[in-house]
Amino acid sequence: MNGCGKEDKPVEGIFANHKPYTRWWWFSSNIDKKDVRDQLVWLKDHSFGGVEIAWVYPMFLSSDTPHPDFLSPEWSEPVVYAKRVADSLGLGCDFTFGSLWPFNDVNLPDGDQTRTYFDTVEVAIRPYTWDHPKVARILNHLDKDAFFRYADRMNKGLSEAYKGSKSGLFVDSWEVETDGMWTPGFGERFLEEHGYDIEPYVRDRKINDENAEVRYDYMSTISGYVMREFYGPFAENARRTGTFSRAQCGGAPTDLLTAFTLVDIPETEAILYEPSFSRIAASAATLASKEAVSAETFTCMYGWTSLRYKDGHGQSPHQGREQIADLKLVCDALFANGTNQIIWHGFPFNKVGRSDNWFYTTCQLSTDPSHNLTGDELTRFNEYMTRVSDYMRRGTNYTDMAVYIPLEDSWMKGAYPEEVTNMMSWALGEYELRYIKTPEAFKGMQPMWVNGKFLSSAEYKDGKLHCGDAVFSVLYLDVEYMEYSSLESIIRLAKEGLPVYLGRTPHEPGVVKHQDYDSLLSELKGIPSVSTELSAVSHPALVEGVDLPDFWCRQDGDSYFIFFANPLSMKVTYPMEYCFAFTDKGSVRDIVVNHHGKSDRVSLEFRPMESLMLQVTPKGVKKIDLGYIPPVLPKD
């Protein structure tokens, strides 16, 4: 029931009402059913669409907090109750598929733990979980049999909670050691794939910048393991159990674009990842016709404080005094890069009206009326995000330019520079693709990322590139390295007439080279539809203008819905300056929208902290009032 006592029917479909969800942090303790209901009713009354339950350590890392064992019948009882109450309120209810992030278990069988070539004990340890102070071991994410043994235990604990409306199973970003990552049979598979022995390089710690070609091959084999042994099985387990899979593939040592297509809902994250990172997940959704692109949103907005700060009293900066105006910049930046479902990070389990518990990296949603992220202003903000999400779920993603993703470049480059790792110690390597962006010069074509896998089965027909479930007019190619098989695919498509912009002459990565690679490059350059001049991309962009703001477009029949984020959102980065949004004085962008065989001039007049929506039909262009500008809330 909601605050008026009304019962609602369960929501049908995945994120069917488009309202924001929240991650709901359940701290290890005895969970009171009354508190469960009270908090769900509060969320319903504040325009949330659902929750994702995440089971974490006891507050303050207390070693004597009473709690049921993870996955025990006593643990399952309030979980099932939460699902039933959520269903009665018309809320969705998803589950993090474990205690904390990828995946761990205090009862993990020996041999199922993650490992490196050196197989140190420490690499598999996860100290702070629901069963604290017991120490868990991290699952081997390169072994699908180990995953399914783990999944069987999780499924038994959640079996009753799976009933009712369809729930999602969630896996968070990759936080598993990758240096020297290994699993039984890896050496043999590597030899089969690349024709030489990798063990001496791993053993002598020579997978480094001096052996970038070897590192590339190592990453290639690891990537296959990650998709074949983890993300694929994770999605398969969801299908088997009548749930859906939602995954943050960020941070994983794999082909991110392909990995995102393996799950039902690709999920991005901001602002520990740049908002532009969302375009990888959005491109995957476009290529593979995914229903939604979700985002863990507002994580570490103003910086990061360690869980271990002051003996487990870690608390994020400005907690309780977060500014919705700052948060709006983040969600608008995500919308303008393809996200269409917000997942708040997050909502600590508390008695309604209290704020005893908090999570150390979150902007804290709170039932405490003295906090900022509560009450009527929170409701209005959620209603705004719901309106934008609704428009950004209509029809399909528009795109007119395919951009070859620089995956091979990233695998050749190795570690991030010190200026990145000093700020974010968990950002390990270029393979994470945290900072890649599609070409600014062609922003108006809403470019999408493509890769060799999708190009291998693509077709050029009727003047269009049909790649996965997306359709493009042109391929933009500007990378330093490219796989031989990708080069073959591009030559085939260019011979069929596909316009290709070739910004650089790529090289073949990896140790073993094909003798005819250079001759194939010469063949590519000689094809009439291939050009090294930007002017060769003559197809008019949907949106033209100087200093275009970031935007996202959905095509629904003969209508386009275009969301333009406030230009200040392009400056969103980690960590955000407190009250940064209030520096916005308003701005104007004059644009041209090319549509239905004509061109319309439009003046985008942004009031301070405002984003805009256009509807474009054969009759012309009209502005849609999104009806929300955030207020100034109490400050620190």
Summary of the structure (lengths in Angstrom):
residues: 636
radius of gyration: 24.6
end to end distance: 35.9
largest distance: 73.5
contacts: 2212
relative contact order: 0.10
helix: 32%
strand: 21%
